């Protein structure tokens, strides 16, 4: 039988693989005489302190390498396919799916719906469980691959089938029991759809999921993102201020119960619900360590806390901060989504009070591309950014010579917006230099005060306000 083959794309300098003579283009055939199905097998089998690795060289010769190493130390190779197998696409047609609400004519990769349990472990993606097999579940339990992030939506099996438009969606909830029995750490998500899985259904779901504590660490409740491209789709409406408040009240009541019993607040409403209800964000302690930042749960609170810590350094006048205060007059613009605008404006005003030579204009970018109901910065397009800032320039506003944008506006690892407009396109159109800033309070202060700022962390695209069914 032909062995499963995985082509090595790169070998890191100074790594074990390089020392053993492994090169780009070599083919990994097995580890410890076991074939590698995918990245799960690779990560699991490579952990041991002694491994036997079989590779095939470019000339066809097979090398069996005996390797002694530290436990959990990697070989230092990357493969042509990160998953080491084909990506699994989503088999559902969820009533709230963001990809179904996208306009035609965009690049093909944006229409791919992933629902791959391996991406949950590797990248934090949320999965529905619907295309998982018993074999997949057994491997996750055996290898203790965690956390597994699960898009639950509802624990009512019949309703789940309707929401996901998949007749198997309800019965797949049994995998939650399997993970719990296997002591696999989980996080859950409920995309709340008005009149569908809110109200008593939300109450039922929260109470059902509480049974999986402590192995289920958190549950986020987020509103469905609705674009203007919903013709022919399930009719959904936005929550009102009062309705958002009702959801928050219910969640906070369960937080008290869970914390008293388990020491975890467990269930969390997204930042969007708090802003919609015009409620103050929860204090930092209630986020249990910000487990669900990628779902827009606690991002704004974390920004405030980090910003406050950075501002304390400035007011104390330490040498590092003092150097940034004395860089001379600066005038710059910060672009953000409408959701984060109040928080960013408040931070900019405080920073300008502390540094009188600094002028910051915060501009909320209205989402004309997807519709004004989409308010997160991570879905702002380059064309909307250019059009609205150019309009301000033409009206005589002085935007300065530098524009700060959050990293989550760009495609992961690239200088490209969702609509394929590049950072360079923005610079040419507006006549301003653009600085990409990590979505953190400390980074915002540094970028505003330091003319030579460059984002200190790689843009991994992890921090963005999540919209169900859309993951760049």
Secondary structure, 3 states (H helix, E strand, C coil): CCCCCEEEEEECCCCHHHHCCCCCCCEEEEECCECCCCHHHHHHHCCCCEEEEEEECCCCCEEEEEEECCCCCCCCEEECCCCCCCCCECCCCCCCCCHHHCCCCCCHHHHCCECCHHHHHHHCCCECCCCCCHHHHHHHHHHCCCCEEEECCCCCHHHHHHHHCCCCCCHHHHHHHHHHHCCCCEEEEEEECCCCCCHHHHHHHHHHHHCCCCCEEEEEEEECCCCCCCCCCCCCCCCCHHHHHHHHHHHHHHHHHHHHHHCCCCEEECHHHHHHCCCCCCCHHHHCCCCCHHHCCCHHHHHHHHHHHHHHHHHHCCHHHHHHHCCCCEEEEEEEECCCHHHHHHHHHHHHHHCCCEEEEEEEECCCCCCCCCCCHHHCCHHHHHHHHHHHHHCCCCCCCEEEEEHHHECCCCCEECCCCEHHHHHHHHCCEEEEECCCHHHHHHHHHCCCCCCCCCCCCCCCCCECCECC
